[in-house]
Amino acid sequence: MSIHGRECLRSVGDECAGSAIVYPPTPWETTHHHPTRSATWVVGPAPEVAPLPAAAVCIVRRTIRRRASYSSQRRGMGFSDHQAEPNYVSPLGTRYASRDMRINFAEVTRFRLWRKLWLALAETQQTLGLEEISDQALEAIREAPDIDLELATTYERELRHDVMAHVHCLGDQAPAARAILHLGATSCFVTDNSEVIQMRQGLDILIREIWSVIFRLADFARSYKDLPTLAYTHFQPAQPTTVGKRATLWIQDFLIDALRLEEVRDTLKMRGVKGTTGTQASFLALFRGDLDKVRQLDDIVAAKMGFKGRVWAVTGQTYPRKQDFTVLCALAGIGQSAAKFANDIRLLQHMKEVEEPFETNQIGSSAMAYKRNPMRCERINALARFLQSLLLNPAETASTQWLERSLDDSANRRLAVSEAFLTSDAILQLALNVSTGLVVHPMVIEKHLREELPFMATEQILMAATKAGGDRQTLHEAIRRHSMEAARRVKDEGLSNDLLDRLRGDPLFANVQSDLDGLCDGKAFVGCAPSQVEWFLTEVVQPALDARSVDQSSTGDVKV
């Protein structure tokens, strides 16, 4: 038993002495159905003499885990193990990102992938004839208990090397495999490959979420495809569209992103098994110059990890960092589309036409109790700004790597890549929540239309009055004068638009008085908008949704 283990056992001696301690199986043990560890452990008094039995070692590990669990809970709330020493915790983890994405980029997830990679490497080496790899060693890796994070941390403090800390940790937990762990590999075998797997799993989460957003917005667009509303260019009233047609613009942006995410996901490549500088020299030596086996090793390990046929042909010590840039570009697209969507909702909510969801007990302002602020959309915009700023990091990293590799990529990538995924996830959770609960106010929309349509209808009124026998030039001048006066009344006096009333009172328009209201019907000004919505949803969006298993029940996870 290691010195570390003996010290830990002495520290928990009081817990062990005199009464039995009951420990449930760890998640790792439950998942892997260990033949002797799948049931609850009941361990009696601690032994007083060496050598220590395996049961006592188990007590040590489990006691450490119980203490670490409490410490982890406190750290998650911003406390260190000493209450007087608060600890910063990213709000992406505590406030914004979903549970699935937090789990995917958790450190323990990464470390578990390292173990899967070590197992895949050793299995393949044995399959290809490497005699050093025994069945007992492979079984030891497969049946090893879950990662002892406290032990790994202790090793890392001593060794100043995260990968070797986990090599030693696994070696302690699976002694029969210690001698062959990481054989021929460099650190980037586990770090780079595990990070690509995490990115792929992260993309799977984002793809699932963005298609749910598209589904929700498609339902919204279909519901309001015929509802006329003022369009705005330069945020000034323009020719009307429909509420549903405007929504198709949001859908189209998200659709571009969804397809791009899928393309990036399907073309991700593993670094593979390339050795220290990408030459595979260590593996060529292990296989006694058999180049074919070296190539098979690369391909088989990649296939075991779900990347069959998708491994980089050549690398330095790392896979090309341009791949990170490609991934984050796709994620930044989510930020662009969501920010556009959120900005539009904020503008529409200002005009009281369309609003984001607002819960019964939600408070808009601590001072102004009447406020109904678009906080979800504002948060989307805030997070999208942060997400797009992260894109500079992989661009700089890819361009500043030296020769076969320099380590200035490491700390930057730990931050930029994971935070880009967590931020994208948070944005899509919000977009899904907003799109599920959008509130439309048709009467307000109609009111705004009535205020502007008389001006927009003047050309139709001019044509109708001319056809009824009027002089086109005289009618044009009359409309111009009435329009200017109606506009002055609206702007200078704050009164309603009375252009139609003015035209009704002008004898020049007597022949079309009964037609004026009809000529100002909003539906007559929306052009092909309703049919465009129907065609777009039927021919473009629905086939894409039908081709995928879209979660139609998700409404977005907004914690605060």
Secondary structure, DSSP 8 states (H G I E B T S, - for coil): --HHHHHHHHHTHHHHSSS-EEE---HHHHHHT-TTTSS-EEE-S--SSSS--HHHHHHHHHHHHHHHHHHHHHHHTTB-SSTTSB----HIIIIIS-HHHHHHTSHHHHHHHHHHHHHHHHHHHHHTT-TT--HHHHHHHHT--S--HHHHHHHHHHHS-HHHHHHHHHHHHSGGGGGGTTTT--HHHHHHHHHHHHHHHHHHHHHHHHHHHHHHHHHHHHHTTT-EEEEEETTEEEEEEEHHHHHHHHHHHHHHHHHHHHHHHHH--B--S--SSSS-HHHHHHTTT-HHHHHHHHHHHHHHTT-TT-B-SS-SSS--THHHHHHHHHHHHHHHHHHHHHHHHHHHHHTTSEE----TT--S-SS-TT----HHHHHHHHHHHHHHHHTHHHHHHHHH--TT--GGGHHHHHHHHHHHHHHHHHHHHHHHHHHHS-EE-HHHHHHHHHHHHHHHTHHHHHHHHHHTT--HHHHHHHHHHHHHHHHHHHHHH-----HHHHHHT-GGGGGGGGGHHHHT-GGGGSTTHHHHHHHHIIIIIHHHHHTS---SS-------
